Amino acid sequence: MNDDNDKISNIEYVSAMRAIRNELKKDQSSGSTYHGWQSNLACCIMDGSELDHKTANIIAVNFLRKLID
């Protein structure tokens, strides 16, 4: 890729991440986008490790807090 394409890609990435962060910040109740991400992250963590559900959820929540702060 040339530099012009990289700049467009970076701008699109920043815009997408801003939209995701705003959505995750907006509502963290059951059934929200945040809750869906937290649940999916916890399942992925459990699938790739010997961790239990409670620990995987704690890790997922901590990751999302760092992402949206």
PDB file of N, CA, C and O in Angstrom:
ATOM      1  N   MET A   1       0.823  -1.187   0.000  1.00  0.00           N
ATOM      2  CA  MET A   1       0.000   0.000   0.000  1.00  0.00           C
ATOM      3  C   MET A   1       0.866   1.250   0.000  1.00  0.00           C
ATOM      4  O   MET A   1       1.980   1.251   0.525  1.00  0.00           O
ATOM      5  N   ASN A   2       0.344   2.305  -0.592  1.00  0.00           N
ATOM      6  CA  ASN A   2       1.082   3.563  -0.536  1.00  0.00           C
ATOM      7  C   ASN A   2       0.643   4.371   0.678  1.00  0.00           C
ATOM      8  O   ASN A   2      -0.307   3.994   1.364  1.00  0.00           O
ATOM      9  N   ASP A   3       1.318   5.464   0.943  1.00  0.00           N
ATOM     10  CA  ASP A   3       1.043   6.263   2.133  1.00  0.00           C
ATOM     11  C   ASP A   3      -0.369   6.840   2.148  1.00  0.00           C
ATOM     12  O   ASP A   3      -0.981   6.933   3.212  1.00  0.00           O
ATOM     13  N   ASP A   4      -0.902   7.234   0.975  1.00  0.00           N
ATOM     14  CA  ASP A   4      -2.252   7.796   0.925  1.00  0.00           C
ATOM     15  C   ASP A   4      -3.287   6.777   1.377  1.00  0.00           C
ATOM     16  O   ASP A   4      -4.203   7.125   2.122  1.00  0.00           O
ATOM     17  N   ASN A   5      -3.161   5.533   0.946  1.00  0.00           N
ATOM     18  CA  ASN A   5      -4.097   4.489   1.367  1.00  0.00           C
ATOM     19  C   ASN A   5      -3.960   4.206   2.855  1.00  0.00           C
ATOM     20  O   ASN A   5      -4.959   3.966   3.533  1.00  0.00           O
ATOM     21  N   ASP A   6      -2.735   4.233   3.372  1.00  0.00           N
ATOM     22  CA  ASP A   6      -2.522   4.015   4.800  1.00  0.00           C
ATOM     23  C   ASP A   6      -3.203   5.094   5.626  1.00  0.00           C
ATOM     24  O   ASP A   6      -3.792   4.792   6.663  1.00  0.00           O
ATOM     25  N   LYS A   7      -3.134   6.340   5.189  1.00  0.00           N
ATOM     26  CA  LYS A   7      -3.761   7.446   5.914  1.00  0.00           C
ATOM     27  C   LYS A   7      -5.274   7.296   5.929  1.00  0.00           C
ATOM     28  O   LYS A   7      -5.911   7.514   6.959  1.00  0.00           O
ATOM     29  N   ILE A   8      -5.847   6.928   4.803  1.00  0.00           N
ATOM     30  CA  ILE A   8      -7.295   6.716   4.744  1.00  0.00           C
ATOM     31  C   ILE A   8      -7.679   5.564   5.673  1.00  0.00           C
ATOM     32  O   ILE A   8      -8.660   5.657   6.412  1.00  0.00           O
ATOM     33  N   SER A   9      -6.921   4.504   5.634  1.00  0.00           N
ATOM     34  CA  SER A   9      -7.197   3.357   6.482  1.00  0.00           C
ATOM     35  C   SER A   9      -7.114   3.735   7.957  1.00  0.00           C
ATOM     36  O   SER A   9      -7.957   3.318   8.752  1.00  0.00           O
ATOM     37  N   ASN A  10      -6.107   4.521   8.327  1.00  0.00           N
ATOM     38  CA  ASN A  10      -5.963   4.947   9.716  1.00  0.00           C
ATOM     39  C   ASN A  10      -7.115   5.834  10.156  1.00  0.00           C
ATOM     40  O   ASN A  10      -7.606   5.708  11.277  1.00  0.00           O
ATOM     41  N   ILE A  11      -7.549   6.731   9.280  1.00  0.00           N
ATOM     42  CA  ILE A  11      -8.681   7.602   9.590  1.00  0.00           C
ATOM     43  C   ILE A  11      -9.941   6.771   9.793  1.00  0.00           C
ATOM     44  O   ILE A  11     -10.709   7.011  10.725  1.00  0.00           O
ATOM     45  N   GLU A  12     -10.149   5.800   8.922  1.00  0.00           N
ATOM     46  CA  GLU A  12     -11.323   4.936   9.051  1.00  0.00           C
ATOM     47  C   GLU A  12     -11.265   4.120  10.339  1.00  0.00           C
ATOM     48  O   GLU A  12     -12.281   3.930  11.007  1.00  0.00           O
ATOM     49  N   TYR A  13     -10.075   3.642  10.683  1.00  0.00           N
ATOM     50  CA  TYR A  13      -9.914   2.870  11.913  1.00  0.00           C
ATOM     51  C   TYR A  13     -10.225   3.728  13.131  1.00  0.00           C
ATOM     52  O   TYR A  13     -10.956   3.296  14.022  1.00  0.00           O
ATOM     53  N   VAL A  14      -9.686   4.922  13.176  1.00  0.00           N
ATOM     54  CA  VAL A  14      -9.929   5.817  14.314  1.00  0.00           C
ATOM     55  C   VAL A  14     -11.418   6.126  14.430  1.00  0.00           C
ATOM     56  O   VAL A  14     -11.968   6.130  15.531  1.00  0.00           O
ATOM     57  N   SER A  15     -12.060   6.380  13.318  1.00  0.00           N
ATOM     58  CA  SER A  15     -13.500   6.672  13.323  1.00  0.00           C
ATOM     59  C   SER A  15     -14.307   5.472  13.813  1.00  0.00           C
ATOM     60  O   SER A  15     -15.242   5.625  14.598  1.00  0.00           O
ATOM     61  N   ALA A  16     -13.941   4.285  13.347  1.00  0.00           N
ATOM     62  CA  ALA A  16     -14.650   3.067  13.776  1.00  0.00           C
ATOM     63  C   ALA A  16     -14.454   2.811  15.263  1.00  0.00           C
ATOM     64  O   ALA A  16     -15.409   2.478  15.966  1.00  0.00           O
ATOM     65  N   MET A  17     -13.230   2.962  15.746  1.00  0.00           N
ATOM     66  CA  MET A  17     -12.973   2.728  17.171  1.00  0.00           C
ATOM     67  C   MET A  17     -13.699   3.757  18.038  1.00  0.00           C
ATOM     68  O   MET A  17     -14.181   3.419  19.119  1.00  0.00           O
ATOM     69  N   ARG A  18     -13.782   4.996  17.582  1.00  0.00           N
ATOM     70  CA  ARG A  18     -14.518   6.019  18.322  1.00  0.00           C
ATOM     71  C   ARG A  18     -15.994   5.633  18.419  1.00  0.00           C
ATOM     72  O   ARG A  18     -16.604   5.771  19.479  1.00  0.00           O
ATOM     73  N   ALA A  19     -16.560   5.155  17.327  1.00  0.00           N
ATOM     74  CA  ALA A  19     -17.969   4.744  17.322  1.00  0.00           C
ATOM     75  C   ALA A  19     -18.189   3.559  18.259  1.00  0.00           C
ATOM     76  O   ALA A  19     -19.177   3.520  18.992  1.00  0.00           O
ATOM     77  N   ILE A  20     -17.270   2.596  18.235  1.00  0.00           N
ATOM     78  CA  ILE A  20     -17.391   1.427  19.115  1.00  0.00           C
ATOM     79  C   ILE A  20     -17.296   1.858  20.575  1.00  0.00           C
ATOM     80  O   ILE A  20     -18.118   1.452  21.395  1.00  0.00           O
ATOM     81  N   ARG A  21     -16.304   2.672  20.902  1.00  0.00           N
ATOM     82  CA  ARG A  21     -16.134   3.134  22.291  1.00  0.00           C
ATOM     83  C   ARG A  21     -17.373   3.896  22.763  1.00  0.00           C
ATOM     84  O   ARG A  21     -17.838   3.689  23.884  1.00  0.00           O
ATOM     85  N   ASN A  22     -17.910   4.780  21.909  1.00  0.00           N
ATOM     86  CA  ASN A  22     -19.104   5.540  22.290  1.00  0.00           C
ATOM     87  C   ASN A  22     -20.287   4.616  22.553  1.00  0.00           C
ATOM     88  O   ASN A  22     -21.036   4.817  23.509  1.00  0.00           O
ATOM     89  N   GLU A  23     -20.453   3.615  21.713  1.00  0.00           N
ATOM     90  CA  GLU A  23     -21.556   2.666  21.898  1.00  0.00           C
ATOM     91  C   GLU A  23     -21.383   1.864  23.187  1.00  0.00           C
ATOM     92  O   GLU A  23     -22.349   1.652  23.920  1.00  0.00           O
ATOM     93  N   LEU A  24     -20.163   1.420  23.463  1.00  0.00           N
ATOM     94  CA  LEU A  24     -19.914   0.644  24.680  1.00  0.00           C
ATOM     95  C   LEU A  24     -20.099   1.493  25.933  1.00  0.00           C
ATOM     96  O   LEU A  24     -20.535   0.982  26.965  1.00  0.00           O
ATOM     97  N   LYS A  25     -19.774   2.772  25.857  1.00  0.00           N
ATOM     98  CA  LYS A  25     -19.942   3.676  27.003  1.00  0.00           C
ATOM     99  C   LYS A  25     -21.414   3.996  27.266  1.00  0.00           C
ATOM    100  O   LYS A  25     -21.825   4.185  28.411  1.00  0.00           O
ATOM    101  N   LYS A  26     -22.199   4.054  26.190  1.00  0.00           N
ATOM    102  CA  LYS A  26     -23.584   4.533  26.257  1.00  0.00           C
ATOM    103  C   LYS A  26     -24.462   3.710  27.195  1.00  0.00           C
ATOM    104  O   LYS A  26     -25.235   4.273  27.970  1.00  0.00           O
ATOM    105  N   ASP A  27     -24.352   2.407  27.132  1.00  0.00           N
ATOM    106  CA  ASP A  27     -25.262   1.542  27.888  1.00  0.00           C
ATOM    107  C   ASP A  27     -24.533   0.250  28.234  1.00  0.00           C
ATOM    108  O   ASP A  27     -24.030  -0.448  27.354  1.00  0.00           O
ATOM    109  N   GLN A  28     -24.485  -0.055  29.515  1.00  0.00           N
ATOM    110  CA  GLN A  28     -23.809  -1.270  29.953  1.00  0.00           C
ATOM    111  C   GLN A  28     -24.767  -2.232  30.648  1.00  0.00           C
ATOM    112  O   GLN A  28     -24.348  -3.094  31.420  1.00  0.00           O
ATOM    113  N   SER A  29     -26.047  -2.074  30.366  1.00  0.00           N
ATOM    114  CA  SER A  29     -27.052  -2.933  30.983  1.00  0.00           C
ATOM    115  C   SER A  29     -27.140  -4.273  30.252  1.00  0.00           C
ATOM    116  O   SER A  29     -26.575  -4.455  29.174  1.00  0.00           O
ATOM    117  N   SER A  30     -27.856  -5.189  30.867  1.00  0.00           N
ATOM    118  CA  SER A  30     -28.063  -6.498  30.260  1.00  0.00           C
ATOM    119  C   SER A  30     -28.753  -6.330  28.907  1.00  0.00           C
ATOM    120  O   SER A  30     -29.732  -5.593  28.792  1.00  0.00           O
ATOM    121  N   GLY A  31     -28.245  -7.007  27.897  1.00  0.00           N
ATOM    122  CA  GLY A  31     -28.818  -6.923  26.560  1.00  0.00           C
ATOM    123  C   GLY A  31     -28.208  -5.828  25.695  1.00  0.00           C
ATOM    124  O   GLY A  31     -28.526  -5.730  24.510  1.00  0.00           O
ATOM    125  N   SER A  32     -27.335  -5.001  26.272  1.00  0.00           N
ATOM    126  CA  SER A  32     -26.707  -3.919  25.517  1.00  0.00           C
ATOM    127  C   SER A  32     -25.552  -4.450  24.671  1.00  0.00           C
ATOM    128  O   SER A  32     -25.145  -5.604  24.804  1.00  0.00           O
ATOM    129  N   THR A  33     -25.038  -3.596  23.810  1.00  0.00           N
ATOM    130  CA  THR A  33     -23.859  -3.943  23.021  1.00  0.00           C
ATOM    131  C   THR A  33     -22.698  -4.277  23.949  1.00  0.00           C
ATOM    132  O   THR A  33     -21.965  -5.238  23.714  1.00  0.00           O
ATOM    133  N   TYR A  34     -22.532  -3.483  25.004  1.00  0.00           N
ATOM    134  CA  TYR A  34     -21.462  -3.743  25.982  1.00  0.00           C
ATOM    135  C   TYR A  34     -21.597  -5.156  26.544  1.00  0.00           C
ATOM    136  O   TYR A  34     -20.621  -5.905  26.599  1.00  0.00           O
ATOM    137  N   HIS A  35     -22.788  -5.508  26.951  1.00  0.00           N
ATOM    138  CA  HIS A  35     -23.031  -6.823  27.546  1.00  0.00           C
ATOM    139  C   HIS A  35     -22.725  -7.936  26.540  1.00  0.00           C
ATOM    140  O   HIS A  35     -22.161  -8.969  26.900  1.00  0.00           O
ATOM    141  N   GLY A  36     -23.098  -7.717  25.292  1.00  0.00           N
ATOM    142  CA  GLY A  36     -22.805  -8.702  24.249  1.00  0.00           C
ATOM    143  C   GLY A  36     -21.305  -8.882  24.047  1.00  0.00           C
ATOM    144  O   GLY A  36     -20.821 -10.008  23.929  1.00  0.00           O
ATOM    145  N   TRP A  37     -20.581  -7.791  24.007  1.00  0.00           N
ATOM    146  CA  TRP A  37     -19.121  -7.868  23.865  1.00  0.00           C
ATOM    147  C   TRP A  37     -18.507  -8.551  25.072  1.00  0.00           C
ATOM    148  O   TRP A  37     -17.628  -9.400  24.927  1.00  0.00           O
ATOM    149  N   GLN A  38     -18.962  -8.186  26.256  1.00  0.00           N
ATOM    150  CA  GLN A  38     -18.419  -8.779  27.489  1.00  0.00           C
ATOM    151  C   GLN A  38     -18.644 -10.288  27.490  1.00  0.00           C
ATOM    152  O   GLN A  38     -17.740 -11.052  27.829  1.00  0.00           O
ATOM    153  N   SER A  39     -19.825 -10.711  27.120  1.00  0.00           N
ATOM    154  CA  SER A  39     -20.148 -12.135  27.088  1.00  0.00           C
ATOM    155  C   SER A  39     -19.305 -12.881  26.060  1.00  0.00           C
ATOM    156  O   SER A  39     -18.782 -13.960  26.338  1.00  0.00           O
ATOM    157  N   ASN A  40     -19.179 -12.297  24.872  1.00  0.00           N
ATOM    158  CA  ASN A  40     -18.385 -12.936  23.822  1.00  0.00           C
ATOM    159  C   ASN A  40     -16.906 -13.005  24.190  1.00  0.00           C
ATOM    160  O   ASN A  40     -16.255 -14.023  23.958  1.00  0.00           O
ATOM    161  N   LEU A  41     -16.380 -11.933  24.760  1.00  0.00           N
ATOM    162  CA  LEU A  41     -14.982 -11.955  25.198  1.00  0.00           C
ATOM    163  C   LEU A  41     -14.763 -13.026  26.256  1.00  0.00           C
ATOM    164  O   LEU A  41     -13.786 -13.772  26.190  1.00  0.00           O
ATOM    165  N   ALA A  42     -15.663 -13.108  27.228  1.00  0.00           N
ATOM    166  CA  ALA A  42     -15.532 -14.106  28.292  1.00  0.00           C
ATOM    167  C   ALA A  42     -15.548 -15.521  27.711  1.00  0.00           C
ATOM    168  O   ALA A  42     -14.771 -16.374  28.142  1.00  0.00           O
ATOM    169  N   CYS A  43     -16.416 -15.775  26.746  1.00  0.00           N
ATOM    170  CA  CYS A  43     -16.464 -17.106  26.114  1.00  0.00           C
ATOM    171  C   CYS A  43     -15.166 -17.410  25.379  1.00  0.00           C
ATOM    172  O   CYS A  43     -14.655 -18.528  25.457  1.00  0.00           O
ATOM    173  N   CYS A  44     -14.628 -16.420  24.665  1.00  0.00           N
ATOM    174  CA  CYS A  44     -13.354 -16.627  23.959  1.00  0.00           C
ATOM    175  C   CYS A  44     -12.225 -16.899  24.945  1.00  0.00           C
ATOM    176  O   CYS A  44     -11.367 -17.747  24.698  1.00  0.00           O
ATOM    177  N   ILE A  45     -12.230 -16.185  26.048  1.00  0.00           N
ATOM    178  CA  ILE A  45     -11.199 -16.399  27.074  1.00  0.00           C
ATOM    179  C   ILE A  45     -11.308 -17.805  27.643  1.00  0.00           C
ATOM    180  O   ILE A  45     -10.296 -18.484  27.813  1.00  0.00           O
ATOM    181  N   MET A  46     -12.515 -18.243  27.937  1.00  0.00           N
ATOM    182  CA  MET A  46     -12.714 -19.588  28.493  1.00  0.00           C
ATOM    183  C   MET A  46     -12.320 -20.658  27.475  1.00  0.00           C
ATOM    184  O   MET A  46     -11.727 -21.670  27.848  1.00  0.00           O
ATOM    185  N   ASP A  47     -12.636 -20.450  26.204  1.00  0.00           N
ATOM    186  CA  ASP A  47     -12.305 -21.431  25.170  1.00  0.00           C
ATOM    187  C   ASP A  47     -10.803 -21.622  25.018  1.00  0.00           C
ATOM    188  O   ASP A  47     -10.337 -22.711  24.682  1.00  0.00           O
ATOM    189  N   GLY A  48     -10.052 -20.558  25.267  1.00  0.00           N
ATOM    190  CA  GLY A  48      -8.616 -20.630  25.068  1.00  0.00           C
ATOM    191  C   GLY A  48      -7.826 -20.867  26.336  1.00  0.00           C
ATOM    192  O   GLY A  48      -6.606 -20.702  26.345  1.00  0.00           O
ATOM    193  N   SER A  49      -8.508 -21.255  27.416  1.00  0.00           N
ATOM    194  CA  SER A  49      -7.796 -21.422  28.685  1.00  0.00           C
ATOM    195  C   SER A  49      -8.534 -22.388  29.599  1.00  0.00           C
ATOM    196  O   SER A  49      -9.562 -22.961  29.238  1.00  0.00           O
ATOM    197  N   GLU A  50      -7.986 -22.546  30.771  1.00  0.00           N
ATOM    198  CA  GLU A  50      -8.596 -23.382  31.804  1.00  0.00           C
ATOM    199  C   GLU A  50      -9.373 -22.537  32.821  1.00  0.00           C
ATOM    200  O   GLU A  50      -9.780 -23.046  33.865  1.00  0.00           O
ATOM    201  N   LEU A  51      -9.577 -21.258  32.523  1.00  0.00           N
ATOM    202  CA  LEU A  51     -10.228 -20.350  33.462  1.00  0.00           C
ATOM    203  C   LEU A  51     -11.721 -20.657  33.581  1.00  0.00           C
ATOM    204  O   LEU A  51     -12.356 -21.119  32.632  1.00  0.00           O
ATOM    205  N   ASP A  52     -12.258 -20.392  34.757  1.00  0.00           N
ATOM    206  CA  ASP A  52     -13.695 -20.576  34.963  1.00  0.00           C
ATOM    207  C   ASP A  52     -14.467 -19.354  34.459  1.00  0.00           C
ATOM    208  O   ASP A  52     -13.875 -18.331  34.115  1.00  0.00           O
ATOM    209  N   HIS A  53     -15.779 -19.476  34.422  1.00  0.00           N
ATOM    210  CA  HIS A  53     -16.659 -18.437  33.882  1.00  0.00           C
ATOM    211  C   HIS A  53     -16.511 -17.124  34.639  1.00  0.00           C
ATOM    212  O   HIS A  53     -16.430 -16.064  34.017  1.00  0.00           O
ATOM    213  N   LYS A  54     -16.475 -17.171  35.953  1.00  0.00           N
ATOM    214  CA  LYS A  54     -16.384 -15.953  36.769  1.00  0.00           C
ATOM    215  C   LYS A  54     -15.091 -15.188  36.467  1.00  0.00           C
ATOM    216  O   LYS A  54     -15.115 -13.971  36.282  1.00  0.00           O
ATOM    217  N   THR A  55     -13.977 -15.900  36.417  1.00  0.00           N
ATOM    218  CA  THR A  55     -12.688 -15.265  36.138  1.00  0.00           C
ATOM    219  C   THR A  55     -12.654 -14.695  34.732  1.00  0.00           C
ATOM    220  O   THR A  55     -12.146 -13.593  34.523  1.00  0.00           O
ATOM    221  N   ALA A  56     -13.184 -15.424  33.770  1.00  0.00           N
ATOM    222  CA  ALA A  56     -13.223 -14.944  32.387  1.00  0.00           C
ATOM    223  C   ALA A  56     -14.061 -13.676  32.276  1.00  0.00           C
ATOM    224  O   ALA A  56     -13.707 -12.763  31.531  1.00  0.00           O
ATOM    225  N   ASN A  57     -15.162 -13.613  33.006  1.00  0.00           N
ATOM    226  CA  ASN A  57     -15.998 -12.405  32.995  1.00  0.00           C
ATOM    227  C   ASN A  57     -15.263 -11.218  33.596  1.00  0.00           C
ATOM    228  O   ASN A  57     -15.362 -10.104  33.081  1.00  0.00           O
ATOM    229  N   ILE A  58     -14.538 -11.437  34.664  1.00  0.00           N
ATOM    230  CA  ILE A  58     -13.758 -10.357  35.295  1.00  0.00           C
ATOM    231  C   ILE A  58     -12.725  -9.822  34.308  1.00  0.00           C
ATOM    232  O   ILE A  58     -12.563  -8.610  34.173  1.00  0.00           O
ATOM    233  N   ILE A  59     -12.040 -10.708  33.630  1.00  0.00           N
ATOM    234  CA  ILE A  59     -11.035 -10.302  32.642  1.00  0.00           C
ATOM    235  C   ILE A  59     -11.694  -9.516  31.505  1.00  0.00           C
ATOM    236  O   ILE A  59     -11.171  -8.487  31.075  1.00  0.00           O
ATOM    237  N   ALA A  60     -12.828  -9.993  31.025  1.00  0.00           N
ATOM    238  CA  ALA A  60     -13.541  -9.320  29.932  1.00  0.00           C
ATOM    239  C   ALA A  60     -13.982  -7.920  30.346  1.00  0.00           C
ATOM    240  O   ALA A  60     -13.821  -6.969  29.581  1.00  0.00           O
ATOM    241  N   VAL A  61     -14.532  -7.786  31.539  1.00  0.00           N
ATOM    242  CA  VAL A  61     -14.970  -6.477  32.036  1.00  0.00           C
ATOM    243  C   VAL A  61     -13.777  -5.542  32.178  1.00  0.00           C
ATOM    244  O   VAL A  61     -13.856  -4.377  31.790  1.00  0.00           O
ATOM    245  N   ASN A  62     -12.683  -6.035  32.727  1.00  0.00           N
ATOM    246  CA  ASN A  62     -11.489  -5.199  32.882  1.00  0.00           C
ATOM    247  C   ASN A  62     -10.956  -4.735  31.529  1.00  0.00           C
ATOM    248  O   ASN A  62     -10.540  -3.585  31.383  1.00  0.00           O
ATOM    249  N   PHE A  63     -10.969  -5.631  30.541  1.00  0.00           N
ATOM    250  CA  PHE A  63     -10.523  -5.259  29.192  1.00  0.00           C
ATOM    251  C   PHE A  63     -11.410  -4.166  28.629  1.00  0.00           C
ATOM    252  O   PHE A  63     -10.902  -3.175  28.103  1.00  0.00           O
ATOM    253  N   LEU A  64     -12.736  -4.322  28.726  1.00  0.00           N
ATOM    254  CA  LEU A  64     -13.651  -3.335  28.172  1.00  0.00           C
ATOM    255  C   LEU A  64     -13.524  -2.002  28.890  1.00  0.00           C
ATOM    256  O   LEU A  64     -13.606  -0.953  28.251  1.00  0.00           O
ATOM    257  N   ARG A  65     -13.326  -2.015  30.201  1.00  0.00           N
ATOM    258  CA  ARG A  65     -13.123  -0.747  30.928  1.00  0.00           C
ATOM    259  C   ARG A  65     -11.906  -0.004  30.399  1.00  0.00           C
ATOM    260  O   ARG A  65     -11.948   1.210  30.199  1.00  0.00           O
ATOM    261  N   LYS A  66     -10.821  -0.739  30.173  1.00  0.00           N
ATOM    262  CA  LYS A  66      -9.615  -0.104  29.627  1.00  0.00           C
ATOM    263  C   LYS A  66      -9.865   0.413  28.200  1.00  0.00           C
ATOM    264  O   LYS A  66      -9.357   1.469  27.824  1.00  0.00           O
ATOM    265  N   LEU A  67     -10.632  -0.319  27.427  1.00  0.00           N
ATOM    266  CA  LEU A  67     -10.927   0.086  26.053  1.00  0.00           C
ATOM    267  C   LEU A  67     -11.734   1.376  26.011  1.00  0.00           C
ATOM    268  O   LEU A  67     -11.462   2.241  25.178  1.00  0.00           O
ATOM    269  N   ILE A  68     -12.715   1.524  26.884  1.00  0.00           N
ATOM    270  CA  ILE A  68     -13.610   2.689  26.790  1.00  0.00           C
ATOM    271  C   ILE A  68     -13.171   3.875  27.641  1.00  0.00           C
ATOM    272  O   ILE A  68     -13.729   4.965  27.507  1.00  0.00           O
ATOM    273  N   ASP A  69     -12.204   3.689  28.493  1.00  0.00           N
ATOM    274  CA  ASP A  69     -11.716   4.830  29.299  1.00  0.00           C
ATOM    275  C   ASP A  69     -10.771   5.695  28.526  1.00  0.00           C
ATOM    276  O   ASP A  69     -10.273   6.689  29.053  1.00  0.00           O
TER     277      ASP A  69
END
